Amino acid sequence: MEEKIRVLGNDYTLEGATQKMKGHLSWLYWIAGLSLANLAYAFFGQDYFMVAGLGVDSYIASYFATSDEDYYLMQQLLGFGFVLFFLAAGYFGTARNFSLVLVATIIYVLDAVLFSTVYFDIMSLLFHIWAIVSLVAGLIFMVQLRKSSVVGTNQSTD
């Protein structure tokens, strides 16, 4: 009989729980992709942005830029750095790297706070909340899978 683990009130096989974790953590790729779309829009001079992408790059750049050119360059570099970070968090998150996914989730929570207090964009805030709930669920699945693998390892050596 295959081992079952309990996560968020439901029983899953190890494979099923792993797939659910990966599904929840796929938001990291969506965030990176939508943020990349935001960078492309900014690159081509558009004022449009994707509601689920990051906005923190333009906010940080506005504090350090002394001219429009400085702002633009800093926003692009910061934005690309955040895109790479979220891609790495998605990739290593599927390998159960808890710390990296936790940091990415915290950054996205701070980005949600930024959208709600500075930009007053309700659609962005709602998308952020939806993604944050999924990322937290992915972290919970990850913790339960790690516990299960430790218990399984300890039982097999006894």
JOMOUR-V600735 format. One record per backbone hydrogen bond with DSSP energy under -0.5 kcal/mol. CO is the residue of the C=O (numbers start at 1). NH is the residue of the N-H. E is the energy in kcal/mol with one decimal. If there is no record, write none. Layout:
((CO NH E) (CO NH E))
This chain:
((3 14 -0.8) (5 7 -0.6) (5 12 -2.9) (7 10 -1.9) (10 7 -3.0) (12 5 -3.1) (13 17 -2.9) (14 18 -2.2) (15 19 -2.3) (16 20 -2.3) (17 21 -2.5) (18 22 -2.5) (19 23 -2.3) (20 24 -2.4) (21 25 -2.6) (22 26 -0.9) (24 27 -1.3) (25 28 -1.9) (26 29 -0.7) (26 30 -1.7) (27 31 -2.9) (28 32 -2.0) (29 33 -2.8) (30 34 -2.9) (31 35 -2.1) (32 36 -2.2) (33 37 -2.0) (34 38 -1.9) (35 39 -2.0) (36 40 -2.2) (37 41 -2.6) (38 42 -2.4) (39 43 -2.7) (40 44 -2.0) (41 46 -3.1) (42 45 -1.5) (50 53 -0.9) (55 59 -1.4) (56 60 -2.7) (57 61 -2.3) (58 62 -1.7) (59 63 -0.7) (60 63 -1.1) (60 64 -1.1) (61 65 -1.9) (67 71 -2.5) (68 72 -2.5) (69 73 -2.5) (70 74 -2.7) (71 75 -2.8) (72 76 -2.3) (73 77 -2.5) (74 78 -2.9) (75 79 -2.7) (76 80 -2.4) (77 81 -2.3) (78 82 -2.6) (79 83 -2.2) (80 84 -2.5) (81 85 -2.3) (82 86 -2.6) (83 87 -2.2) (84 88 -2.5) (85 89 -2.6) (86 90 -2.1) (87 91 -2.4) (88 92 -3.1) (89 93 -1.7) (90 94 -1.3) (92 95 -0.6) (92 97 -1.7) (93 96 -2.0) (96 98 -1.4) (97 101 -1.6) (98 102 -2.7) (99 103 -2.5) (100 104 -2.2) (101 105 -2.4) (102 106 -2.4) (103 107 -2.5) (104 108 -2.1) (105 109 -2.3) (106 110 -2.6) (107 111 -2.1) (108 112 -2.0) (109 113 -2.2) (110 114 -2.3) (111 115 -2.5) (112 116 -2.2) (113 117 -2.2) (114 118 -2.7) (114 119 -1.2) (115 120 -0.9) (115 121 -1.5) (120 122 -0.8) (121 125 -2.0) (122 126 -2.6) (123 127 -2.3) (124 128 -2.6) (125 129 -2.5) (126 130 -2.2) (127 131 -2.5) (128 132 -2.9) (129 133 -2.5) (130 134 -1.7) (131 135 -2.7) (132 136 -2.7) (133 137 -2.2) (134 138 -2.3) (135 139 -2.1) (136 140 -2.3) (137 141 -2.6) (138 142 -2.2) (139 143 -2.4) (140 144 -2.3) (141 145 -2.5) (142 146 -2.4) (143 147 -2.5) (144 148 -2.3) (145 149 -2.2) (146 150 -1.9) (147 151 -2.6) (148 152 -2.7) (149 153 -1.8) (150 154 -2.4) (151 155 -2.4) (152 156 -1.7) (153 157 -1.0) (154 158 -0.6) (155 158 -0.6))
